[in-house]
Amino acid sequence: MRWDLFRRLWLVAIAFVAMLCFGSLPARTAKQEPSANPDAGPVYPRVNLSPWYEVDPSWPERPEGMPWGAMPGIAVDARDQVWLFTRTNPPVQVFTAEGKFVRAWGEGMLPGPHHIKIDREGNVWAADLRLHVVRKFTPEGQLLMTLGTPGEKGEDDRRLNKPTDMLLAPDGSIFVSDGYGNARVVHFDKDGKFVRSWGSLGTGEKQFSIPHAIAMDSRGRLYVADRNNVRVQVYSQGGELLDSWRDILVPWGLWVTATDEIWVCGSSPMPWRTDPAYPTAPLGCPPKDQVFMKFDTTGKLLQLWTVPKGEDGKERPGELNWVHAMAIDSKGNIYAGDIIGKRAQKFVRRR
């Protein structure tokens, strides 16, 4: 009897000790486990330090029946109105930054749209490939001036050959990139009188192969998108070559901000190639990608942003296909027009 009692007490003691040891083991084990995987590395700050851009798929609110074609020209005026130059009728279409329709005009007047610019007085300048002219209009579409002889191509002081773009200097001077047919820059005074020209077809320092766009900074230096030569050429207003930004991108469009940020859109460098789908297309057609680059006036790259290249006829919002022109509004938003995608898009700057 006494032995049975002793045995029961012994079993109870063993159970109690076991409970103390094994019952608290998970708690001790959990306490001893490290708080993080030693192989996972540091926890990096999840902070976006550089800006990015998101497409606004609802921009703009086109009126019913307002057509779009290839979109070679785009500009933003002092009021942040966006001017589109499209290969359809009407070719000139204006929208607010919020996407509201303002006006459209130019039906039958501009059969060969390329780049478009707005000067300091709000006048509209348009390069026409088919008529071989650059024309100045009021904001409502009244013709004020014509550079070149309509319907005549040439390479002299009164004729152009498929001009691509133009810029308007503070003193009223006009510089034209001339263009697809010629390979030169032409300088006119404020009254449209020929001053000088420079450049010829080739790959040399003062030669061009499709001078496709032209712009000016606040110091009066000219930037020429020498597209087929895969470079941006920087000139004085007298035609002196000041700098050459080579082998960075195939430049299609230019935009200079009020703070002298030089934006260039196009594609990354690529060798000359022939695509059966585009047998007559020049270098960079079709481009292999779509890029936007921001430079300072010395040619230092400050920012790079890429956009997916869309598939012909199947482009989705946010994709571009042969990006041709760009413009930036006062808030840093980017507007881009493409040729194969046949549309204009707004990319909203985020930070």
Protein Blocks (a to p, Z undefined) as FASTA:
>chain_A
ZZmmmmmmmmmmmmmmmmmmmmmmmmmmmmmpcfbdfklopadddddfbdcddddfkbcc
ddehiacdddfbccddfkopacddddbddfbdcddfkopafbdehehklmbgcbddddfk
opacdddfklopacdddfkopafbdgdjehiacddfkbcehiabdcddfkopacddddjk
mccdddddfkopafbdcddedjbfkbcehiabdcddfkopacdddfknopaddddfkopa
fbdcehkbccfbdcddfkopacddddddddddddfklmmbcehiacfbdcdddddfkopa
fbdcddddddehiacehiaehiabdcddfkopacdddfklopaddddddZZ
